[in-house]
Amino acid sequence: MTKKITLYTQPDCPPCKITRQFLDHHKLPYEVIDVSEDQEARTYLTQSLQSYSTPTVTVGEKVVKGFNLQELEKLVL
């Protein structure tokens, strides 16, 4: 069973677009949450995940903060 992938993003974030392309390229299902529009998600991102930048990706219980395709690749491929 694959782990749930969630991408925390915001508009005008080039690294977020590249992260989406990476996930799409590998045909990985993921949920997208726009933290610019969702106050609860923004609070969760900063307080629970201790992340202050996008993209932030959760893979199951693991968190990849910021733009780090190498780390993401280790967790999903």
C-alpha positions as CSV (number, residue, x, y, z in Angstrom):
1,M,0.0,0.0,0.0
2,T,1.3,3.4,-0.9
3,K,1.5,6.2,1.7
4,K,-0.7,9.2,1.5
5,I,1.1,12.2,-0.2
6,T,0.0,15.7,0.5
7,L,1.5,18.8,-1.2
8,Y,1.3,22.1,0.7
9,T,1.6,24.8,-1.9
10,Q,0.7,28.4,-2.8
11,P,0.3,30.4,-6.0
12,D,3.4,31.8,-7.8
13,C,5.7,29.2,-6.3
14,P,8.0,27.8,-9.0
15,P,9.4,25.0,-6.8
16,C,5.8,23.9,-6.1
17,K,5.2,23.6,-9.8
18,I,8.3,21.5,-10.2
19,T,7.3,19.3,-7.3
20,R,3.9,18.7,-8.9
21,Q,5.5,17.8,-12.2
22,F,7.7,15.3,-10.4
23,L,4.7,13.7,-8.7
24,D,2.7,13.7,-11.9
25,H,5.6,12.3,-13.9
26,H,5.8,9.3,-11.5
27,K,2.0,8.9,-11.6
28,L,1.8,9.3,-7.8
29,P,-1.6,10.2,-6.4
30,Y,-1.4,13.3,-4.1
31,E,-3.6,15.9,-2.4
32,V,-2.9,19.6,-3.0
33,I,-3.6,22.1,-0.2
34,D,-3.2,25.8,-1.0
35,V,-2.0,27.4,2.2
36,S,-2.7,30.9,0.9
37,E,-6.4,30.1,0.9
38,D,-6.7,27.7,3.8
39,Q,-6.0,29.3,7.2
40,E,-6.4,25.9,9.0
41,A,-3.9,24.3,6.7
42,R,-1.4,27.2,7.1
43,T,-1.7,26.8,10.9
44,Y,-1.1,23.1,10.6
45,L,1.9,23.6,8.3
46,T,3.6,26.0,10.7
47,Q,2.6,24.6,14.1
48,S,2.3,20.8,13.5
49,L,4.8,20.3,10.7
50,Q,7.1,23.1,11.8
51,S,7.5,24.2,8.2
52,Y,7.5,27.8,7.1
53,S,7.9,27.4,3.3
54,T,6.3,25.8,0.3
55,P,6.5,23.3,-1.1
56,T,6.2,21.1,1.9
57,V,5.2,17.5,1.2
58,T,4.1,14.9,3.6
59,V,4.5,11.2,2.7
60,G,2.7,9.2,5.4
61,E,4.3,10.5,8.7
62,K,7.5,11.9,6.9
63,V,7.8,15.6,6.1
64,V,9.9,17.1,3.3
65,K,10.3,20.8,4.0
66,G,11.1,23.1,1.1
67,F,12.2,22.1,-2.3
68,N,14.1,18.8,-2.0
69,L,13.3,16.4,-4.9
70,Q,16.1,14.0,-3.8
71,E,14.6,13.5,-0.3
72,L,11.1,13.2,-1.9
73,E,12.4,10.6,-4.3
74,K,13.8,8.5,-1.5
75,L,10.4,8.4,0.2
76,V,8.1,7.8,-2.8
77,L,10.1,5.7,-5.4
